[in-house]
C-alpha cells in the first residue's frame, strides 16, 4: 500500500505551530519531506530557489516577503503581473493580492533597479578637463557637492589642446572624493566599472573639495 502520500508530484505545505511559528515543508514524489525557510518547486524552480537563497533574510515582514516573492518570480517570468499569482498566509488567515497590487510591487522593484543602475558607475568631467569614473555616493544640493566612491582618474584625454599640459589616466583608485558641483561640466552613467583596492594621495585638482 502506498499510504496517503501524493504520487508523482511535489508540494509545498505552509502553516503555523501552536506558538505561531511559521513552517514551510516540501514533499517529493518519494514521500520524503524537507523543512525550508524559502523554497520553490516546478519549472525553473532552481533559478528561483537560488535567488531566494541569496536574498532571503529572517524576520522579514509581509510587504518585504511579497516583494521578495515577486522579485524571485521575475527571474523566470517575463510578462509581469499578469502571469504572477501570490498567496499570502498569516496567523489570521490568507489572502491573494490582486493584479494591481502586484503591479505596484513590480513598479517599486523596477524603480529600485533603475536607481541601482544609475548609482553603479558615474563618469564626471571637471572644469580642469580631468574625467573621473566612480560609484555615485551622494548629490548634496544644499552644499552643492557631488560625491563618488572608488574613484579613478581618466586624465584629460586631449581636452586641454596642448600635449604638454595633458594628464594621462591613472590606475590609482580613491576610496572617496567630493567635487564642487559648479566645477563638474558633464555627467555620464554606465553599467559597470573595475575597482582596485589601494588608496593613493588625492589628485591636485581645484574641483575636489576633499
C-alpha positions in Angstrom: 0.0 0.0 0.0 1.3 3.5 -0.9 -0.4 5.1 2.1 -1.9 8.6 1.5 1.1 10.4 0.1 0.5 12.0 -3.4 2.3 10.2 -6.2 4.2 11.9 -9.0 4.1 15.5 -7.6 5.9 17.8 -5.2 4.0 20.0 -2.8 4.8 23.0 -0.6 2.9 22.9 2.7 2.7 26.1 4.8 1.3 26.5 8.3 1.8 27.7 11.9 2.8 25.9 15.1 0.6 26.4 18.2 3.1 29.1 19.2 2.5 30.9 15.9 5.9 29.9 14.5 5.6 29.7 10.7 6.7 26.5 9.0 7.3 25.5 5.3 7.7 21.9 4.2 8.3 20.4 0.8 7.2 16.9 -0.1 8.6 15.0 -3.1 7.1 12.0 -5.0 9.0 9.5 -2.9 7.1 10.7 0.2 10.2 12.3 1.8 9.6 15.8 3.2 12.0 18.6 4.0 11.7 21.8 6.0 12.7 25.1 4.4 12.6 28.9 5.2 12.1 29.7 1.5 11.8 27.3 -1.5 10.3 26.8 -4.9 9.1 23.9 -7.0 8.1 23.4 -10.6 9.6 24.7 -13.9 12.6 26.9 -13.4 12.5 26.3 -9.7 16.2 26.1 -9.4 16.6 29.7 -10.6 14.0 30.9 -8.2 15.5 28.9 -5.3 19.0 30.3 -6.0 17.6 33.8 -5.9 15.8 33.1 -2.6 18.9 31.6 -1.1 20.8 34.8 -1.9 18.2 37.3 -0.8 16.1 35.8 2.0 16.5 37.1 5.5 15.0 36.1 8.8 12.3 38.2 10.5 11.1 39.6 7.1 7.8 41.5 7.2 4.8 40.8 5.0 5.4 43.6 2.5 9.1 42.6 2.0 8.1 38.9 1.8 5.7 39.8 -1.1 8.4 41.9 -2.8 10.9 39.1 -2.4 8.5 36.6 -3.9 7.8 38.9 -6.9 11.5 39.5 -7.4 12.3 35.8 -7.4 9.4 35.1 -9.9 10.6 37.9 -12.2 13.8 36.0 -12.6 11.8 33.5 -14.8 8.6 35.3 -15.7 9.0 37.9 -18.4 5.4 39.2 -18.8 4.9 40.9 -15.5 2.0 40.8 -13.1 -0.5 39.1 -15.4 1.4 35.8 -15.0 2.2 36.1 -11.3 -0.1 34.8 -8.6 0.7 35.1 -4.9 -0.9 33.6 -1.8 -0.1 35.4 1.5 -0.6 33.2 4.6 -0.6 34.8 8.0 -1.6 33.7 11.5 -5.0 35.3 11.0 -5.8 33.7 7.6 -4.8 34.1 3.9 -5.3 36.5 1.0 -4.4 36.7 -2.6 -3.0 40.0 -3.8 -4.7 41.2 -7.0 -3.0 42.1 -10.3 -3.0 45.8 -9.4 -1.2 45.2 -6.1 1.4 43.0 -7.8 1.8 45.6 -10.5 2.6 48.2 -7.8 5.2 46.0 -6.3 6.8 45.5 -9.7 6.9 49.3 -10.2 8.8 49.6 -6.9 11.2 46.9 -7.9 11.8 48.4 -11.3 12.4 51.9 -9.7 14.9 50.3 -7.3 16.7 48.6 -10.2 16.9 51.9 -12.1 18.3 53.7 -9.1 20.9 51.0 -8.6 21.9 51.1 -12.2 22.3 54.9 -12.1 24.5 54.7 -9.0 26.6 51.8 -10.3 29.1 53.9 -12.2 29.3 57.6 -12.9 31.7 59.5 -15.2 32.3 63.1 -14.5 34.4 65.8 -16.2 35.6 68.7 -14.1 36.5 72.3 -15.2 40.1 71.2 -15.1 39.3 68.9 -18.1 40.0 65.8 -16.0 37.5 63.0 -16.2 36.8 60.7 -13.3 34.9 57.4 -13.1 33.5 56.1 -9.8 30.4 54.9 -7.9 27.9 57.7 -7.1 27.7 58.2 -3.4 25.7 61.4 -2.9 24.4 64.6 -4.5 24.1 67.3 -1.9 22.0 70.2 -3.2 22.4 72.3 -0.1 26.2 72.2 -0.1 26.3 71.9 -4.0 28.7 68.9 -4.0 28.8 65.6 -5.7 30.5 62.6 -4.1 31.9 59.5 -5.7 33.3 56.3 -4.2 36.1 54.1 -5.7 37.2 56.9 -8.0 39.7 56.7 -10.8 41.1 59.5 -12.9 40.9 59.0 -16.7 43.1 62.1 -17.3 42.3 65.0 -19.6 42.0 62.8 -22.8 43.1 65.6 -25.1 40.7 68.2 -23.8 43.4 70.8 -22.9 44.6 71.1 -26.5 48.3 71.1 -25.6 50.1 67.8 -25.4 52.4 69.3 -22.8 49.5 70.1 -20.5 47.6 66.8 -20.9 47.4 64.5 -17.9 47.5 60.7 -18.5 44.9 58.3 -17.0 45.8 56.7 -13.7 45.2 53.2 -12.3 45.0 54.5 -8.7 41.6 54.2 -7.1 40.5 56.7 -4.4 38.1 55.5 -1.8 36.1 58.7 -1.7 36.2 62.1 -3.5 33.8 65.1 -3.1 33.5 67.5 -6.0 32.1 71.0 -6.2 29.0 70.7 -8.4 29.8 74.0 -10.1 33.1 72.6 -11.4 31.5 69.4 -12.8 30.8 70.0 -16.5 29.4 66.7 -17.7 27.9 63.6 -16.1 27.6 60.1 -17.7 26.4 56.8 -16.3 27.4 53.3 -17.3 26.6 49.8 -16.1 30.0 48.6 -14.8 33.5 49.6 -13.7 36.6 47.9 -12.3 37.6 48.6 -8.7 41.1 48.4 -7.2 41.9 48.4 -3.5 44.8 50.9 -3.0 44.1 54.4 -1.7 46.7 56.8 -3.2 47.1 60.6 -2.5 44.2 62.7 -3.8 45.0 64.3 -7.2 45.8 68.1 -7.3 42.5 69.3 -8.8 40.8 72.5 -7.6 37.4 70.9 -8.3 38.0 68.5 -5.4 36.7 69.5 -2.0 38.0 66.5 -0.1 
